[in-house]
Amino acid sequence: MYTAEALLRVDELARPAELCGFLLCWSGAPQQIQRTAQKLLAEVAQRLPADDLAMAMQRGRAQSPAEIVAQVMGFAGPVAETDRPVAEP
């Protein structure tokens, strides 16, 4: 979550919302991480317009763990399309 918190400090709000969207629907995320994501998302929701927040969350829910790791690491190449999280209705 350090990356998301750093982005929030520089007013880059969509990316932390995407990461939270992923973490809150990924069954592999530990409860502590999900709680941290919920807190961070509450802060983002106060600063990002609702429509932008919803779109960012949807983008995050559509990403795979490999895509998230690649983004955090700054990898610009293609990533495997496996292990996509299932978005909750």
C-alpha positions in Angstrom: 0.0 0.0 0.0 3.0 2.3 0.3 2.8 3.0 -3.5 -0.8 4.0 -3.3 -0.2 6.2 -0.3 2.7 7.9 -2.1 0.5 8.5 -5.1 -2.2 10.0 -2.9 0.3 12.5 -1.4 1.0 13.8 -4.9 -2.7 14.0 -5.8 -2.6 11.0 -8.2 -6.0 9.7 -7.1 -7.1 7.3 -9.8 -4.2 4.8 -9.4 -4.7 4.2 -5.7 -8.5 3.7 -6.4 -7.6 1.1 -9.0 -5.3 -0.7 -6.6 -8.0 -0.6 -3.9 -10.6 -1.9 -6.4 -8.3 -4.9 -7.1 -7.5 -5.6 -3.5 -11.0 -5.5 -2.3 -12.2 -8.1 -4.9 -9.1 -10.3 -5.0 -9.7 -13.4 -2.7 -5.9 -13.6 -2.2 -5.6 -10.3 -0.3 -5.1 -10.8 3.4 -7.7 -9.2 5.7 -5.2 -6.6 7.0 -4.5 -5.5 3.4 -8.2 -5.3 2.7 -8.8 -3.2 5.8 -6.0 -0.9 4.7 -7.4 -0.7 1.2 -10.8 0.3 2.6 -9.3 3.1 4.7 -7.3 4.4 1.7 -10.4 4.2 -0.5 -12.4 6.3 2.0 -9.7 9.0 1.7 -9.7 8.8 -2.1 -13.5 9.0 -2.2 -13.4 12.3 -0.4 -11.1 13.8 -3.1 -12.0 12.1 -6.3 -15.3 12.7 -8.2 -17.7 9.8 -7.8 -17.8 8.9 -11.5 -13.9 8.9 -11.7 -13.8 6.8 -8.6 -16.2 4.2 -10.0 -14.3 4.0 -13.3 -11.0 3.6 -11.4 -12.4 0.9 -9.2 -13.8 -1.0 -12.2 -10.3 -0.9 -13.9 -8.7 -2.2 -10.8 -11.3 -5.1 -10.4 -10.5 -6.1 -14.1 -6.8 -6.5 -13.5 -4.9 -9.6 -12.8 -2.3 -10.0 -10.0 0.4 -10.1 -12.7 -0.8 -6.8 -14.1 -0.8 -5.1 -10.7 2.7 -6.3 -9.9 3.9 -5.2 -13.3 2.5 -1.7 -12.7 3.9 -1.4 -9.2 7.3 -2.5 -10.5 7.1 -0.1 -13.5 7.2 -2.9 -16.1 5.8 -1.6 -19.4 5.7 -4.9 -21.4 2.9 -7.4 -21.8 1.9 -9.5 -18.8 0.2 -12.9 -18.6 -3.6 -12.9 -18.6 -3.9 -15.5 -15.9 -5.3 -15.2 -12.3 -7.8 -12.5 -13.1 -9.9 -11.7 -10.1 -13.6 -12.2 -10.3 -15.4 -9.0 -9.8 -18.2 -9.1 -7.3 -21.6 -7.9 -8.5 
